[in-house]
Amino acid sequence: MITTTITDFRKDIKEYLNRVTDNFETLIINRGKNSGVVVISLEEYNALNTTQHELSSEKNRMRLDTAISKFKKNEFFDKTLLE
């Protein structure tokens, strides 16, 4: 996680944004007392939205929890995909 001020961010916008996109870092830009902005890459944003969607219903959460539990217990199998 990177933290900077708005002034420093303005001085080197390209470098900060490169670090966010290249290294999947989160950038927090402080804007004063109890105020700030969080910058994340588009890929990270899309992943968070997907996760939120997957966890948005009880049925999805239960299915995911079951799958994780089975995986941790090595209760899984390989399946060949049809082309």
C-alpha positions in Angstrom: 0.0 0.0 0.0 1.3 3.4 -1.0 0.3 6.6 0.8 0.9 10.1 -0.5 -0.4 13.6 -0.4 -2.2 15.3 -3.3 0.8 17.6 -3.8 3.2 14.7 -4.2 0.8 12.8 -6.3 0.5 15.8 -8.7 4.3 15.9 -9.0 4.7 12.3 -10.2 1.3 11.1 -11.4 2.7 8.7 -14.0 5.0 7.0 -11.5 2.3 6.5 -8.9 -0.2 5.1 -11.5 2.5 2.8 -12.9 3.1 1.4 -9.5 -0.7 0.8 -9.0 -1.1 -1.0 -12.4 2.2 -2.8 -12.6 2.5 -4.0 -9.0 -1.2 -4.3 -8.0 -0.6 -1.8 -5.2 -3.2 0.3 -3.6 -2.6 4.1 -3.5 -4.1 6.3 -0.8 -4.0 10.0 -1.5 -4.6 12.0 1.7 -6.6 15.1 1.2 -6.7 16.5 4.7 -8.3 15.6 8.0 -10.3 12.3 7.6 -10.4 12.7 3.8 -8.8 10.8 1.0 -9.0 8.9 -2.2 -8.1 5.3 -2.9 -6.7 4.4 -6.3 -6.6 0.7 -7.5 -6.0 -0.8 -10.9 -8.9 -1.7 -13.2 -8.1 -5.3 -12.9 -8.3 -5.1 -9.1 -11.5 -3.2 -9.3 -13.1 -5.8 -11.6 -11.9 -8.6 -9.2 -13.5 -6.9 -6.3 -16.8 -6.5 -8.1 -16.7 -10.1 -9.1 -16.1 -11.2 -5.6 -18.9 -8.9 -4.3 -21.3 -10.4 -6.9 -20.3 -14.0 -6.0 -21.0 -13.3 -2.3 -24.1 -11.3 -2.9 -26.5 -14.2 -2.3 -26.6 -16.8 0.5 -26.7 -19.6 -2.1 -23.6 -18.5 -3.8 -21.8 -18.0 -0.4 -22.7 -21.5 0.7 -21.6 -23.0 -2.7 -18.3 -21.2 -2.5 -17.7 -22.2 1.2 -18.4 -25.8 0.3 -16.0 -25.8 -2.6 -13.3 -24.2 -0.5 -13.8 -26.8 2.2 -13.7 -29.7 -0.2 -10.5 -28.3 -1.8 -8.8 -28.0 1.6 -9.6 -31.6 2.3 -8.3 -32.7 -1.1 -11.8 -33.7 -2.1 -11.7 -32.7 -5.7 -11.2 -34.3 -9.1 -9.8 -33.5 -12.5 -12.1 -33.2 -15.5 -11.1 -32.9 -19.1 -12.8 -30.0 -20.9 -14.4 -30.6 -24.3 -13.1 -28.5 -27.1 
